[in-house]
Each structure stands twice: as structure tokens, then as C-alpha cells.
Amino acid sequence: MHKMKFAVLALFLTSQAFMTKSVKFWHVTDFHHDPSYYEEGYSCYNRTTYRPSYGNYKCDSPWILINSSVYAMKSIEPNPDFIIWTGDDTPHVKNQSVLGTEMVLEIIRNQTKLLMDVFPATPIYAALGNHDYHPKHQMPPNTNTIYKQVAEQWQPWLNGSSEANRTFRHGAFYSLPLPGTNLRAIVLNTVFYYKNDKLTGQLDDPAGQFDWFDKQMTNASSAGEKVYIIAHVPPGQFEKHRNWSWFYPKFNIRFNNLIRKHAQSIGGMFFGHHHTDSYRLIYGSNGTQPVAAVLIAPAVTPWETSLANVTGSAYNNPAIRLYSYAQGSPEKLDFIQYYANLTMASDARPLQWMEEYTASTVYSIPDVTPTSLHNLTERMKKDNSAEFKSYYKHNGVSAVPGEVCDGLCKTVQLCAIQNINYDDYDKCVNKPASTNYTTASSPYTTIKPSTSVPPSSSGHLLTNWSITALAMTLAAIIIPIFNIY
């Protein structure tokens, strides 16, 4: 009798252990490999001639940095359940003639091979970014050489699905179930909605992706599936610029309406593009209940944006992110952010990858669900909020740990997080100083640089500048296309 009780107890404990198994997956984004890094350094924009082995904040990634990041993933968590890769593989260059279709394909091919070699048995759900086409940003809403050849490269990941192959070759989007789960990955091509894609702005539904997405979400709901939405360019505003958004306004509205419609079926939303560590909240029709969270992972490239008049520092340390959830609860995510501090890098030793923070621990939240992130954001609004200071440090992946963000800087950050609709964002930022999130005497701010900012090639410390509303408004109008992410 006692033996039977022990056997039943052991079976119960085993089943409980199985039920609470932790599922882990990597999210890596924005490699931006610059093959010319050690010679011409096209991505450096003539801003520096100093090119240490593992990278410079003014340039895109040398291959050794990308290689290091993927092997760091293997060292930290060698057996992830899957990997999310959200694109932007080629360098930022002013002169598009130094690239071309074949070079874009070669760069994507090299990174694909690296991930396949290091994680040969791991499912990878990959999206294309706006720099994964030539010319950059100009993704056509129909089949072309790049879509077809990347589909061939990614055959092991498309898992033999004829439908995924068809939709990828048509518009670089697809849907696949995650084996052994009730999860589905829907990978979107949100470059279609990007304001710099001049081939799609006059269309109602580029490549029919909105209609396809709506049907996929409806089918997932009917099947009892939760969906992970994976894409490169996120909706909403860039949190480091007063006047910079990504989507055409009509596409921003339609995308976010679809998210609200299908919020109950969404387990998570994973994006890149910003190079920063941030998130966006999408609220229901009443404007008070958060229904979805857009999780924006920071980049591997440390490249300092050439976008003028950003609020605060404009570069980051290289980063990789490891998510986890308890089996059966894919929406209750947590993550550990890892990074490599380029100011501590040495040509004489391998790059050191370290834990930067764990989301639940540093923010005292149970998970990164929409409700938890909403509650965090409300706390961040308070004067001298420790949570906001921590968030802002991590926003740049600890590249400038002593930097202060107040006044307009803080207002833009928080308004961007909570106002995915452009009109709502403008109303939020334009509130009187007494009612927005600034504690400064002026609605504008001077960013206070830390002495830990990495030195420039001339040996002087990089400094930031005071921002004025006029300068930022003009910048939003006249910045040429080559200055854009």
C-alpha cells in the first residue's frame, strides 16, 4: 500500500514537473553586417577611422561581432526550443551602389549559414527587414529574386510547408505552427507599411497581407492556438525622436485595429528595427485596458544612428535576448537581456557577453504581459522614478549608464510607449508641461551626458546637444532617406 502511495506521489510530481517545464527561445535582431568594416567602413559614414576588432559605436557590425553573438547564444542556452530572427542583415550605407542584389543575398546567406551551423536542429522563425532588399526599403508587394532566393535559403526553417513557401515567395510573410505546442508563428513583412517603401504607400493592402493576416488570426482562434507575431518594423513612434514614426498613417491604424480585434489570440509580439530596448502598449477601444504589447529587442549592431536631433544618446551596446515561459502559458513571458560592453572590449581576448538584467527582477513585475507593462509604465511616470531610470539605461543597452533623461526626453519615451496612435501621441507630447511627464522648468530638455560615453576617434568624449522644438520639426521634414534606419 505504501509503495503504491509513493508511486502515485512520484507520478504526480513528475507530471507537475512536466507541466511547469520552462520553454526558452532566443530573439536576435539587426546584425547589420558591414563587410567593408576594416577597409572602407561604408557604414561608418566617415565619422571615424578607428576600427577595433569587435566594432565601433559609429559603425555597423564586423563579422567577428556577429559570430561572437551567435556563439554566445549557444554558450548561454545551447538548446533553445526555437529562435526568432527579425532581420536587417546588411549595413547602413549612404551610397547604395556599394551594395546590390547579389551582395544583399550573400550577406543574408552567410548569416543564415551561421545560425544553421550553430543551431542545426533548432526551428528558426525569420523575418526580413528594410535593409534586406536592394535598393533598401523598397520591398515590392509581389514575387521577386530576393524573396525567391531567401525562400530557398530558409527551406529547413519553412519546414516543407508549401503554403509558407507560396506566401514567402509572394510577399515574404508566412505562418507555421510551433511543433509540440498550441502556438503558431505568424511572420509578417511590415516593411510594406514603412514610410520609406515608395512602392506601397498608394496601395490599400500591399500583397494582400492584411487580409491574409486577418484570416490567419481568425483560423488560429478557431483552432485554440496562441499566436506569436514576428516582424521587423514595429508600429507607432520612435521613442528617441519627437517627430519620427515608421508606418504610413493609414497602415498604422489598420495594423493596430487588427491587433485589437484578435488580441485574445496573441501570445506575444516581437520586433526589432529600433536598435533600442523598448516596448509599446496597444489599448482596447476604451483606451484604458492594455490588450497587447509590442516587445522591441535591441540590436547586435552598435551603430550610432545618423537620424538628426534624437533625444539622448543614439547608439547601443550589442545585445541578444533570451525569453522564457512556463509550458502552457506562452503569453506569460519573461526575458533575460544579455549584452557585450564595447568600451571594455579588447582585441587581445574574446568579447565578453554578460547578463544586463532580467525583466521581472529589475522592474518588479511577474511577467511582460500587457497588464504588467502597463503597471510598470504608470510607475515610470512618477518624478524621479527608479523604474524609469532603469528603463532608460537599458533603452541604450547600458551604453551610457549615467545619462539622464528628463523633460521632453522622458515625455517622448513614455508617450511613445502608451500611444500607438499618431494623433494620441501628438496630444500626449503636446500637453502643458504641468500635465505631462516632465519635471523640468521648460517643456524641452538638455540631455546630460555621462563621462562614461565612449571616446570618439579623436580622443574627445562624445557629447549630446540641447534640442529645440523647431530643430526637431525641421529635421522630421528634411532628413534625407539615407539617414533613416
Secondary structure, 3 states (H helix, E strand, C coil): CHHHHHHHHHHHHHHHHHHCCEEEEEEECCCCECCCCCCCCHHHCCCCCCCCCCCCCCCCECHHHHHHHHHHHHHHCCCCCEEEECCCCCCCCCCHHHCCHHHHHHHHHHHHHHHHHHCCCCCEEECCCCCCCCCCCCCCCCCCHHHHHHHHHCHHHHCCCHHHHHHHHHHCCEEEECCCCCEEEEECCHHHHECCCCCCCCCCCHHHHHHHHHHHHHHHHHCCCEEEEECCCCCCECCCCCCCECECHHHHHHHHHHHHHCHHHEEEEEECCCCCCEEEEEECCCCCCEEEEEEECCCCCCCCCCCCCCCCCCCCCCEEEEEEEECCCCCCCEEEEEEECHHHCCCCCCCCEEEEEEHHHHHCCCCCCHHHHHHHHHHHCCCCCHHHHHHHHHHCCCCCCCCECCCHHHHHHHHHHHCCCHHHHHHHHCCCCCCCCCCCCCCCCECECCCCCCECCCCCECCCCECCHHHHHHHHHHCCHHHCC
